[in-house]
């Protein structure tokens, strides 16, 4: 069940954009994401640890990503709620492991491709993190305000997204132009 982000539970919202030097007709974000090799994922950020692809019991594509966001280890279980060549909407209730213990946050990851011109596409990487009831209880137990947790997550997520987005775009570009991975 998706938790809708409100001012009362918002942790972060970050957007980064990068250029793909390929026409949108050759870009296929869903194909790229659901065939992404672990080693390629790791090349897209110093904080990427592992990635793999599986499916839910009912057959929905799923991407498992393990990464550091700030000082927390995050294991994301992204289920594709919508996926096509120009757009993927991935929703995860992610495990977050930090110095104070373990909790869960909801992460909505949106990957978009938009036409710039006949030979160029813009890649948009947008991430919303939302506190789950479990996370709200966790920070309360540890004397952390939502405002402080959100400020830390916003800063860490923005830094992370600014690093990975141009590298994701380069990887998508190579896949679009050659059918292979590699940045």
Secondary structure, DSSP 8 states (H G I E B T S, - for coil): ------TTTEEEEEEEEEEESS-GGG--HHHHHHT--HHHHHHT-TTEEEEEEEE-TT--EEEEEEEEETTEEEEEEEEEEEEETTEEEEEEEEEEEETTEEEEEEEEEEEEEEEEETTEEEEEEEEEEEE-HHHHHHHHHTT--HHHHHHHHHHHHHHHHHHHHHHHHHHHHHHHHHSS---
